[in-house]
């Protein structure tokens, strides 16, 4: 058996656990904190592959192995690698308190409704987008994806960052800072976890299912669910297909350009994506904000005209919906297509604008497809009878980026 021991938030390892072990593997601080059996080989964890190879030799000879890890080794920890290599039946896992649990305990908050994301050894954009879209997020940090980087990316939000360092040790620190404050600090290497909180919503409702916000039971909401001006709103039939092609999901960023009422932006946010809505009219900006608040989601609203205003948006989106446009539509689609990592969806009422929008997508390296959507809704007539009321036809184009046309994009 391989005994995997989580040290918890600084909790000591019971000496009886390591007694009889012939190989003890762990981080230097974990190994220094335990009494090793006489004659036991000691391996300081660095690159994982050589350590697994050595463990494999001991396992093949049926010699006892102990692996020391931080917190709960089954939670974004070494249990996965050990189970994949040697099989879960060979593991005797003894978890400690995870850094996430300890950090939330220090803040006096429950965390069954938190989203937990690892940025260790990963591009931090997924963590940043989750922090934008969810009120309670725990980020497991790493080099290049620590409090400073998170703070720099979240400067424009009202979030509070709780930076927990060296949990359980004599040097433990738990600090509450704004993103701007976090961005200019040198945090060192002792950070255990960063909590990103929307304090107004940190104490959420009682939950029966753990995890982030419960996904909506449906989408393509009726137009009556949104405040809008003179029926200037993406109709639910069009919105349903647009959402299917956009594929908004947690950890991604969606732009809604020419947002109008913000119906597409709100629906993408309800499905867990981080969303930026671009709207050129002041009353439209307020309408998008009001609709987002009414549906309990975060939507960043940018006041300005595309394509010029898009240059000020620092982070490239995964998907873009273009719902406004006029004569400048080809330039808007081109600007969005240059930035989009995955897909662009364009809705148009005018037939004359379809060829130019299609060309803008294909010239930017997208495959392009589309449909003309025509629908008739049931409408009552006097005498308790029903007629079909036609809605205005809408062209929906969608482009999917071809892999060779945006280098460095993570799939």
VOPAGU-2260 file (C-alpha; in pm, 1 decimal, decimal comma):
REM VOPAGU-2260
SITE   aa  ch    i         X         Y         Z
SITE  UNK   A    0       0,0       0,0       0,0
SITE  UNK   A    1      94,1     362,7     -54,5
SITE  UNK   A    2     -13,5     569,3     244,9
SITE  UNK   A    3     -93,9     926,5     138,8
SITE  UNK   A    4    -107,4    1169,1     428,8
SITE  UNK   A    5    -247,9    1520,9     417,0
SITE  UNK   A    6     -85,4    1748,4     671,3
SITE  UNK   A    7    -383,1    1980,1     693,9
SITE  UNK   A    8    -336,9    2347,1     771,8
SITE  UNK   A    9     -14,3    2291,9     961,2
SITE  UNK   A   10    -134,1    1988,3    1156,0
SITE  UNK   A   11     151,6    1755,7    1259,8
SITE  UNK   A   12     182,4    1409,6    1108,8
SITE  UNK   A   13     127,4    1125,8    1351,7
SITE  UNK   A   14     460,7     944,0    1385,0
SITE  UNK   A   15     275,9     611,0    1378,3
SITE  UNK   A   16     179,1     680,1    1014,5
SITE  UNK   A   17     538,7     685,8     894,1
SITE  UNK   A   18     657,1     402,5    1121,3
SITE  UNK   A   19     776,5     111,6     909,5
SITE  UNK   A   20     786,2     309,3     585,1
SITE  UNK   A   21    1083,8     228,1     365,1
SITE  UNK   A   22    1026,3     524,3     133,2
SITE  UNK   A   23     891,1     866,5     233,7
SITE  UNK   A   24     809,6    1119,0     -38,4
SITE  UNK   A   25     703,2    1479,0      12,1
SITE  UNK   A   26     786,7    1846,6      -4,0
SITE  UNK   A   27    1094,2    1956,5     185,7
SITE  UNK   A   28     897,3    2128,0     463,1
SITE  UNK   A   29     681,0    1818,6     510,1
SITE  UNK   A   30     981,7    1588,7     531,7
SITE  UNK   A   31    1159,0    1820,5     773,1
SITE  UNK   A   32     855,9    1818,3    1000,9
SITE  UNK   A   33     835,5    1439,5    1051,2
SITE  UNK   A   34    1053,9    1180,4    1212,9
SITE  UNK   A   35    1158,4     935,3     945,9
SITE  UNK   A   36    1206,7     565,9    1026,1
SITE  UNK   A   37    1569,9     461,4    1048,9
SITE  UNK   A   38    1699,4     353,2     709,6
SITE  UNK   A   39    1404,3     492,6     514,5
SITE  UNK   A   40    1480,6     653,5     179,1
SITE  UNK   A   41    1369,9    1015,3     150,7
SITE  UNK   A   42    1268,4    1186,9    -175,4
SITE  UNK   A   43    1202,0    1560,1    -191,4
SITE  UNK   A   44     923,0    1620,8    -441,0
SITE  UNK   A   45    1022,4    1823,8    -744,0
SITE  UNK   A   46     940,6    1688,0   -1088,5
SITE  UNK   A   47     672,7    1425,3   -1033,2
SITE  UNK   A   48     780,0    1163,8   -1289,1
SITE  UNK   A   49    1108,6    1056,9   -1119,4
SITE  UNK   A   50     932,4    1028,9    -782,9
SITE  UNK   A   51     659,5     810,4    -934,8
SITE  UNK   A   52     922,6     588,0   -1093,5
SITE  UNK   A   53    1091,2     534,5    -756,7
SITE  UNK   A   54     756,8     470,1    -586,9
SITE  UNK   A   55     687,6     214,7    -860,2
SITE  UNK   A   56    1001,8      19,2    -772,9
SITE  UNK   A   57     902,4      -2,0    -406,0
SITE  UNK   A   58     544,4     -98,9    -494,5
SITE  UNK   A   59     668,8    -375,2    -724,3
SITE  UNK   A   60     872,5    -514,9    -434,4
SITE  UNK   A   61     575,8    -472,8    -195,3
SITE  UNK   A   62     771,4    -237,1      27,2
SITE  UNK   A   63     572,8      27,1     222,8
SITE  UNK   A   64     564,1     383,9      92,8
SITE  UNK   A   65     438,7     704,5     258,9
SITE  UNK   A   66     363,0    1018,9      58,7
SITE  UNK   A   67     324,8    1347,2     248,0
SITE  UNK   A   68     112,0    1624,0      93,9
SITE  UNK   A   69     -53,3    1950,6     187,9
SITE  UNK   A   70    -412,0    1959,1     305,1
SITE  UNK   A   71    -643,7    1713,2     135,5
SITE  UNK   A   72    -431,7    1524,8    -123,0
SITE  UNK   A   73    -749,7    1413,8    -301,3
SITE  UNK   A   74    -848,4    1774,7    -372,2
SITE  UNK   A   75    -641,2    1903,0    -667,6
SITE  UNK   A   76    -362,0    1693,8    -519,4
SITE  UNK   A   77    -128,7    1402,8    -574,0
SITE  UNK   A   78    -394,6    1132,3    -530,5
SITE  UNK   A   79    -492,0    1167,5    -897,3
SITE  UNK   A   80    -140,1    1096,7   -1024,6
SITE  UNK   A   81     -91,3     807,8    -783,0
SITE  UNK   A   82    -429,4     651,6    -866,8
SITE  UNK   A   83    -366,4     678,5   -1240,6
SITE  UNK   A   84     -23,4     517,4   -1208,4
SITE  UNK   A   85     -81,8     251,1    -942,1
SITE  UNK   A   86    -460,5     216,5    -911,4
SITE  UNK   A   87    -684,3     357,3    -635,2
SITE  UNK   A   88    -697,6      18,2    -461,2
SITE  UNK   A   89    -330,6      57,2    -363,2
SITE  UNK   A   90    -388,0     390,1    -187,4
SITE  UNK   A   91    -457,9     448,7     180,6
SITE  UNK   A   92    -550,8     819,0     178,9
SITE  UNK   A   93    -564,0    1008,5     508,0
SITE  UNK   A   94    -677,7    1362,5     425,6
SITE  UNK   A   95    -604,1    1673,9     623,3
SITE  UNK   A   96    -784,5    2007,2     614,7
SITE  UNK   A   97    -757,7    2162,5     269,4
SITE  UNK   A   98    -625,4    2514,7     229,0
SITE  UNK   A   99    -961,8    2614,8      82,5
SITE  UNK   A  100   -1152,8    2492,4     387,5
SITE  UNK   A  101    -901,4    2656,9     620,1
SITE  UNK   A  102    -916,6    2991,0     435,1
SITE  UNK   A  103   -1295,7    3003,5     443,9
SITE  UNK   A  104   -1286,1    2908,6     811,7
SITE  UNK   A  105   -1054,6    3203,3     879,4
SITE  UNK   A  106   -1306,0    3436,6     712,7
SITE  UNK   A  107   -1606,4    3289,4     896,4
SITE  UNK   A  108   -1780,6    3187,0     575,0
SITE  UNK   A  109   -1930,3    2861,6     454,8
SITE  UNK   A  110   -1804,0    2736,0     121,4
SITE  UNK   A  111   -2051,6    2480,5      -9,2
SITE  UNK   A  112   -2155,8    2748,5    -259,5
SITE  UNK   A  113   -1801,9    2842,5    -364,8
SITE  UNK   A  114   -1636,0    2775,1    -697,0
SITE  UNK   A  115   -1286,6    2631,3    -657,7
SITE  UNK   A  116   -1038,1    2670,7    -942,9
SITE  UNK   A  117    -672,7    2582,1    -974,5
SITE  UNK   A  118    -446,0    2835,2   -1144,1
SITE  UNK   A  119    -132,3    2645,2   -1046,0
SITE  UNK   A  120      66,6    2583,4   -1362,1
SITE  UNK   A  121    -222,9    2707,3   -1573,6
SITE  UNK   A  122    -324,5    3018,9   -1762,9
SITE  UNK   A  123    -501,8    3234,2   -1499,3
SITE  UNK   A  124    -770,7    3354,8   -1742,6
SITE  UNK   A  125   -1011,1    3077,2   -1638,7
SITE  UNK   A  126    -973,7    3176,7   -1273,4
SITE  UNK   A  127   -1017,3    3545,3   -1360,7
SITE  UNK   A  128   -1336,3    3480,4   -1557,3
SITE  UNK   A  129   -1479,7    3270,9   -1274,6
SITE  UNK   A  130   -1397,4    3550,5   -1029,7
SITE  UNK   A  131   -1586,4    3791,7   -1255,4
SITE  UNK   A  132   -1894,8    3575,0   -1286,4
SITE  UNK   A  133   -1930,9    3417,5    -939,6
SITE  UNK   A  134   -1966,6    3583,4    -599,0
SITE  UNK   A  135   -1747,2    3336,5    -407,7
SITE  UNK   A  136   -1437,7    3180,9    -566,4
SITE  UNK   A  137   -1131,9    3009,7    -418,3
SITE  UNK   A  138    -823,0    3023,3    -639,4
SITE  UNK   A  139    -535,3    2781,8    -583,1
SITE  UNK   A  140    -241,4    2992,7    -691,9
SITE  UNK   A  141      96,9    2933,1    -851,5
SITE  UNK   A  142     387,2    3120,8   -1007,7
SITE  UNK   A  143     250,9    3377,3   -1255,0
SITE  UNK   A  144    -102,8    3325,0   -1125,5
SITE  UNK   A  145     -97,5    3469,2    -775,6
SITE  UNK   A  146    -270,7    3756,0    -592,8
SITE  UNK   A  147     -88,0    4023,0    -793,7
SITE  UNK   A  148    -193,2    3879,5   -1129,1
SITE  UNK   A  149    -551,6    3823,7   -1012,2
SITE  UNK   A  150    -566,3    4173,4    -870,1
SITE  UNK   A  151    -438,6    4330,0   -1192,0
SITE  UNK   A  152    -704,1    4147,8   -1394,5
SITE  UNK   A  153    -986,9    4236,1   -1153,2
SITE  UNK   A  154    -907,0    4605,6   -1095,0
SITE  UNK   A  155   -1234,8    4713,6   -1253,0
SITE  UNK   A  156   -1448,5    4500,6   -1018,9
SITE  UNK   A  157   -1580,0    4560,5    -668,5
SITE  UNK   A  158   -1444,3    4227,4    -546,9
SITE  UNK   A  159   -1247,0    4177,7    -226,2
SITE  UNK   A  160    -949,2    3941,0    -226,7
SITE  UNK   A  161    -866,1    3739,8      84,1
SITE  UNK   A  162    -504,7    3627,1      55,1
SITE  UNK   A  163    -419,9    3336,4     286,1
SITE  UNK   A  164     -49,1    3261,1     326,2
SITE  UNK   A  165     135,3    2987,0     518,8
SITE  UNK   A  166    -188,5    2854,7     668,2
SITE  UNK   A  167    -140,7    2670,4     994,3
SITE  UNK   A  168     217,1    2784,7    1047,2
SITE  UNK   A  169     364,7    3042,0    1280,8
SITE  UNK   A  170     392,9    3276,5     978,9
SITE  UNK   A  171      25,4    3247,8     884,2
SITE  UNK   A  172    -127,0    3564,6     735,1
SITE  UNK   A  173    -483,3    3624,4     617,2
SITE  UNK   A  174    -525,9    3967,1     455,1
SITE  UNK   A  175    -825,1    4137,3     293,1
SITE  UNK   A  176    -727,3    4367,2       7,5
SITE  UNK   A  177    -880,3    4529,2    -296,8
SITE  UNK   A  178    -771,6    4400,0    -638,3
SITE  UNK   A  179    -577,3    4724,0    -693,8
SITE  UNK   A  180    -390,6    4675,3    -365,1
SITE  UNK   A  181    -313,5    4313,5    -446,6
SITE  UNK   A  182    -179,1    4405,9    -789,6
SITE  UNK   A  183     109,9    4615,2    -654,5
SITE  UNK   A  184     226,9    4379,6    -379,9
SITE  UNK   A  185     506,1    4122,6    -386,8
SITE  UNK   A  186     336,9    3829,0    -216,5
SITE  UNK   A  187     626,7    3583,8    -214,4
SITE  UNK   A  188     591,4    3208,3    -239,0
SITE  UNK   A  189     393,7    3132,8      78,4
SITE  UNK   A  190      42,6    3205,4     -57,0
SITE  UNK   A  191    -183,9    2906,2       3,0
SITE  UNK   A  192    -507,5    3023,7    -158,4
SITE  UNK   A  193    -685,1    3342,7    -263,5
SITE  UNK   A  194   -1055,3    3394,2    -201,9
SITE  UNK   A  195   -1235,2    3633,3    -436,2
SITE  UNK   A  196   -1557,2    3762,2    -282,5
SITE  UNK   A  197   -1849,3    3977,3    -381,2
SITE  UNK   A  198   -1922,5    4071,6     -22,2
SITE  UNK   A  199   -2279,2    4177,7     -95,3
SITE  UNK   A  200   -2355,7    3819,3    -202,0
SITE  UNK   A  201   -2102,1    3622,4       4,0
SITE  UNK   A  202   -2373,8    3494,9     238,9
SITE  UNK   A  203   -2584,3    3318,9     -21,0
SITE  UNK   A  204   -2905,0    3121,0      31,7
SITE  UNK   A  205   -2910,1    2778,1     195,3
SITE  UNK   A  206   -2793,1    2516,7     -53,5
SITE  UNK   A  207   -2861,0    2146,7     -93,4
SITE  UNK   A  208   -2614,6    2096,8    -380,0
SITE  UNK   A  209   -2253,3    2207,7    -342,5
SITE  UNK   A  210   -2070,4    2411,7    -602,7
SITE  UNK   A  211   -2115,6    2744,8    -775,3
SITE  UNK   A  212   -2441,4    2902,9    -880,4
SITE  UNK   A  213   -2706,8    2651,5    -984,6
SITE  UNK   A  214   -2740,3    2654,6   -1362,6
SITE  UNK   A  215   -3077,8    2775,7   -1490,9
SITE  UNK   A  216   -3342,1    2519,3   -1575,1
SITE  UNK   A  217   -3390,3    2683,6   -1914,4
SITE  UNK   A  218   -3274,8    2965,3   -2137,0
SITE  UNK   A  219   -3406,8    3174,4   -2425,2
SITE  UNK   A  220   -3627,3    3363,1   -2181,2
SITE  UNK   A  221   -3937,3    3541,7   -2301,5
SITE  UNK   A  222   -3885,8    3903,7   -2404,4
SITE  UNK   A  223   -4114,9    4005,9   -2118,4
SITE  UNK   A  224   -3839,9    3894,7   -1877,2
SITE  UNK   A  225   -3631,3    4193,9   -1986,3
SITE  UNK   A  226   -3677,6    4568,0   -1988,5
SITE  UNK   A  227   -3639,5    4679,6   -2350,5
SITE  UNK   A  228   -3722,7    4974,6   -2576,8
SITE  UNK   A  229   -3971,7    4948,2   -2863,7
SITE  UNK   A  230   -3921,8    4573,1   -2900,9
SITE  UNK   A  231   -3548,9    4631,4   -2964,7
SITE  UNK   A  232   -3448,0    4296,4   -2822,1
SITE  UNK   A  233   -3314,8    3970,2   -2963,2
SITE  UNK   A  234   -3624,2    3751,6   -2987,6
SITE  UNK   A  235   -3616,8    3431,1   -2787,4
SITE  UNK   A  236   -3615,9    3205,1   -3096,4
SITE  UNK   A  237   -3303,9    3381,4   -3224,9
SITE  UNK   A  238   -3150,9    3391,8   -2877,9
SITE  UNK   A  239   -3194,3    3016,5   -2835,7
SITE  UNK   A  240   -2984,7    2935,6   -3143,5
SITE  UNK   A  241   -2735,8    3214,0   -3068,8
SITE  UNK   A  242   -2673,6    3070,0   -2721,3
SITE  UNK   A  243   -2631,8    2722,0   -2867,1
SITE  UNK   A  244   -2364,5    2850,8   -3105,1
SITE  UNK   A  245   -2193,5    3075,6   -2847,6
SITE  UNK   A  246   -2168,0    2789,1   -2597,6
SITE  UNK   A  247   -2117,7    3010,8   -2288,0
SITE  UNK   A  248   -1975,3    2821,8   -1992,4
SITE  UNK   A  249   -1798,9    2884,0   -1661,0
SITE  UNK   A  250   -1443,0    3007,6   -1694,2
SITE  UNK   A  251   -1499,5    3170,4   -2034,7
SITE  UNK   A  252   -1551,5    3532,1   -2141,5
SITE  UNK   A  253   -1828,2    3640,9   -2378,9
SITE  UNK   A  254   -1871,1    3981,3   -2540,4
SITE  UNK   A  255   -2219,5    4108,2   -2630,3
SITE  UNK   A  256   -2148,7    4388,6   -2879,0
SITE  UNK   A  257   -2436,9    4622,8   -2950,8
SITE  UNK   A  258   -2606,5    4481,8   -2642,9
SITE  UNK   A  259   -2931,3    4681,9   -2656,5
SITE  UNK   A  260   -3134,0    4539,2   -2369,3
SITE  UNK   A  261   -2854,2    4297,9   -2279,1
SITE  UNK   A  262   -3073,2    3989,7   -2314,8
SITE  UNK   A  263   -2792,8    3781,6   -2468,5
SITE  UNK   A  264   -2540,8    3910,4   -2213,6
SITE  UNK   A  265   -2769,7    3822,0   -1923,8
SITE  UNK   A  266   -2842,5    3474,8   -2056,9
SITE  UNK   A  267   -2471,2    3402,4   -2106,0
SITE  UNK   A  268   -2406,7    3515,8   -1748,8
SITE  UNK   A  269   -2689,8    3293,3   -1622,4
SITE  UNK   A  270   -2508,8    3001,6   -1785,9
SITE  UNK   A  271   -2191,9    3080,7   -1589,2
SITE  UNK   A  272   -1975,0    3281,7   -1828,7
SITE  UNK   A  273   -1807,3    3612,4   -1753,4
SITE  UNK   A  274   -1969,3    3872,2   -1977,7
SITE  UNK   A  275   -1882,0    4215,8   -2111,2
SITE  UNK   A  276   -2166,4    4405,2   -2278,6
SITE  UNK   A  277   -2081,6    4692,4   -2514,1
SITE  UNK   A  278   -2355,6    4948,3   -2570,6
SITE  UNK   A  279   -2333,2    5293,3   -2732,6
SITE  UNK   A  280   -2641,0    5466,2   -2587,0
SITE  UNK   A  281   -2648,8    5589,8   -2225,0
SITE  UNK   A  282   -3005,5    5467,9   -2170,0
SITE  UNK   A  283   -2907,2    5129,6   -2315,1
SITE  UNK   A  284   -2617,2    5103,9   -2070,8
SITE  UNK   A  285   -2853,6    5159,3   -1778,1
SITE  UNK   A  286   -3102,1    4913,4   -1923,8
SITE  UNK   A  287   -2838,4    4638,0   -1948,6
SITE  UNK   A  288   -2732,9    4701,2   -1588,5
SITE  UNK   A  289   -3092,8    4691,5   -1469,6
SITE  UNK   A  290   -3163,8    4364,7   -1652,3
SITE  UNK   A  291   -2847,2    4205,0   -1512,5
SITE  UNK   A  292   -2942,4    4311,6   -1160,1
SITE  UNK   A  293   -3298,3    4183,1   -1206,3
SITE  UNK   A  294   -3162,5    3838,8   -1297,5
SITE  UNK   A  295   -2896,9    3836,1   -1023,7
SITE  UNK   A  296   -2593,2    3814,2   -1252,4
SITE  UNK   A  297   -2276,2    4015,7   -1303,3
SITE  UNK   A  298   -2236,5    4180,8   -1643,0
SITE  UNK   A  299   -1959,9    4432,7   -1702,8
SITE  UNK   A  300   -2110,8    4710,8   -1913,7
SITE  UNK   A  301   -1888,4    4926,8   -2136,0
SITE  UNK   A  302   -2029,3    5249,0   -2281,3
SITE  UNK   A  303   -1899,7    5317,4   -2630,6
SITE  UNK   A  304   -1931,1    5249,6   -3001,5
SITE  UNK   A  305   -1779,8    4945,8   -3167,2
SITE  UNK   A  306   -1537,8    4882,9   -3318,8
SITE  UNK   A  307   -1335,7    5168,0   -3160,4
SITE  UNK   A  308   -1427,1    5088,3   -2799,2
SITE  UNK   A  309   -1318,6    4724,7   -2835,6
SITE  UNK   A  310    -950,8    4822,0   -2835,5
SITE  UNK   A  311    -987,0    4918,7   -2470,2
SITE  UNK   A  312   -1099,7    4570,2   -2366,8
SITE  UNK   A  313    -783,5    4401,8   -2245,6
SITE  UNK   A  314    -882,3    4037,5   -2242,6
SITE  UNK   A  315    -969,2    3847,3   -2560,1
SITE  UNK   A  316   -1314,2    3685,7   -2549,3
SITE  UNK   A  317   -1384,3    3320,2   -2608,0
SITE  UNK   A  318   -1706,8    3401,7   -2791,4
SITE  UNK   A  319   -1870,7    3717,2   -2926,6
SITE  UNK   A  320   -2231,0    3799,8   -3008,8
SITE  UNK   A  321   -2280,4    4093,7   -3244,2
SITE  UNK   A  322   -2636,8    4215,1   -3225,5
SITE  UNK   A  323   -2608,4    4571,9   -3346,2
SITE  UNK   A  324   -2427,9    4728,2   -3635,2
SITE  UNK   A  325   -2576,6    4923,1   -3927,9
SITE  UNK   A  326   -2341,5    5028,6   -4202,8
SITE  UNK   A  327   -2039,9    4971,3   -3981,2
SITE  UNK   A  328   -2124,8    4605,9   -3923,1
SITE  UNK   A  329   -1839,2    4456,0   -4134,5
SITE  UNK   A  330   -1580,1    4657,4   -3940,7
SITE  UNK   A  331   -1735,9    4550,5   -3610,0
SITE  UNK   A  332   -1739,0    4183,2   -3712,2
SITE  UNK   A  333   -1378,3    4207,4   -3832,2
SITE  UNK   A  334   -1264,2    4361,8   -3502,8
SITE  UNK   A  335   -1447,4    4095,8   -3301,0
SITE  UNK   A  336   -1316,4    3812,0   -3517,0
SITE  UNK   A  337    -957,2    3928,0   -3468,5
SITE  UNK   A  338    -997,2    3892,3   -3092,5
SITE  UNK   A  339   -1232,4    3594,9   -3051,0
SITE  UNK   A  340   -1066,0    3273,8   -2940,3
SITE  UNK   A  341   -1342,5    3038,5   -3045,0
SITE  UNK   A  342   -1656,6    3172,9   -3212,6
SITE  UNK   A  343   -1845,5    3479,9   -3334,1
SITE  UNK   A  344   -2223,3    3491,6   -3381,5
SITE  UNK   A  345   -2387,8    3773,7   -3578,7
SITE  UNK   A  346   -2759,2    3857,1   -3591,0
SITE  UNK   A  347   -2889,2    4073,9   -3877,8
SITE  UNK   A  348   -3229,1    4184,5   -3996,4
SITE  UNK   A  349   -3104,9    4326,1   -4329,3
SITE  UNK   A  350   -3031,6    4087,1   -4615,9
SITE  UNK   A  351   -2787,5    4335,0   -4771,9
SITE  UNK   A  352   -2546,8    4304,9   -4477,6
SITE  UNK   A  353   -2511,9    3926,6   -4481,6
SITE  UNK   A  354   -2242,9    3892,4   -4754,4
SITE  UNK   A  355   -2011,2    4150,2   -4593,8
SITE  UNK   A  356   -2047,2    3995,0   -4248,6
SITE  UNK   A  357   -1978,8    3650,5   -4390,5
SITE  UNK   A  358   -1670,0    3776,1   -4571,5
SITE  UNK   A  359   -1544,8    3942,7   -4253,7
SITE  UNK   A  360   -1563,7    3610,3   -4071,6
SITE  UNK   A  361   -1400,6    3399,3   -4342,2
SITE  UNK   A  362   -1124,0    3655,1   -4400,3
SITE  UNK   A  363   -1040,2    3635,4   -4028,9
SITE  UNK   A  364    -990,2    3259,7   -4048,0
SITE  UNK   A  365   -1332,1    3134,4   -3942,2
SITE  UNK   A  366   -1545,8    2866,6   -4096,8
SITE  UNK   A  367   -1888,0    3021,8   -4148,6
SITE  UNK   A  368   -2242,6    2892,1   -4147,1
SITE  UNK   A  369   -2581,9    3047,1   -4094,9
SITE  UNK   A  370   -2957,8    3032,7   -4120,5
SITE  UNK   A  371   -3255,0    3256,1   -4185,7
SITE  UNK   A  372   -3486,3    3226,7   -3887,8
SITE  UNK   A  373   -3856,0    3281,0   -3950,1
SITE  UNK   A  374   -4108,9    3195,9   -3684,2
SITE  UNK   A  375   -4477,5    3241,1   -3622,3
SITE  UNK   A  376   -4612,0    3256,1   -3270,8
SITE  UNK   A  377   -4953,0    3155,9   -3146,2
SITE  UNK   A  378   -5167,7    3465,5   -3092,9
SITE  UNK   A  379   -5527,4    3482,6   -2963,9
SITE  UNK   A  380   -5817,5    3611,4   -3170,0
SITE  UNK   A  381   -6166,0    3707,5   -3054,3
SITE  UNK   A  382   -6400,5    3413,5   -3024,8
SITE  UNK   A  383   -6151,3    3191,8   -2838,6
SITE  UNK   A  384   -5955,7    3106,2   -3153,3
SITE  UNK   A  385   -5587,0    3131,5   -3235,7
SITE  UNK   A  386   -5387,8    3263,0   -3529,1
SITE  UNK   A  387   -5019,4    3254,8   -3623,8
SITE  UNK   A  388   -4842,3    3589,7   -3585,9
SITE  UNK   A  389   -4521,3    3610,6   -3787,1
SITE  UNK   A  390   -4209,7    3766,0   -3634,2
SITE  UNK   A  391   -3956,4    3953,3   -3845,5
SITE  UNK   A  392   -3704,8    3722,5   -4015,9
SITE  UNK   A  393   -3348,2    3735,9   -3882,3
SITE  UNK   A  394   -3026,3    3609,3   -4036,5
SITE  UNK   A  395   -2794,5    3438,4   -3791,5
SITE  UNK   A  396   -2436,3    3373,4   -3897,5
SITE  UNK   A  397   -2178,5    3198,3   -3685,4
SITE  UNK   A  398   -1808,9    3157,7   -3741,4
SITE  UNK   A  399   -1585,7    2902,1   -3571,4
SITE  UNK   A  400   -1215,0    2974,3   -3560,0
SITE  UNK   A  401   -1002,2    2735,3   -3758,9
SITE  UNK   A  402    -719,3    2601,0   -3535,2
SITE  UNK   A  403    -431,8    2743,0   -3738,8
SITE  UNK   A  404    -553,9    3102,4   -3724,2
SITE  UNK   A  405    -492,3    3201,6   -3359,3
SITE  UNK   A  406    -167,0    3065,4   -3225,1
SITE  UNK   A  407    -137,8    3003,3   -2854,9
SITE  UNK   A  408    -509,3    2957,7   -2796,6
SITE  UNK   A  409    -583,4    2686,4   -2537,6
SITE  UNK   A  410    -852,0    2441,2   -2635,8
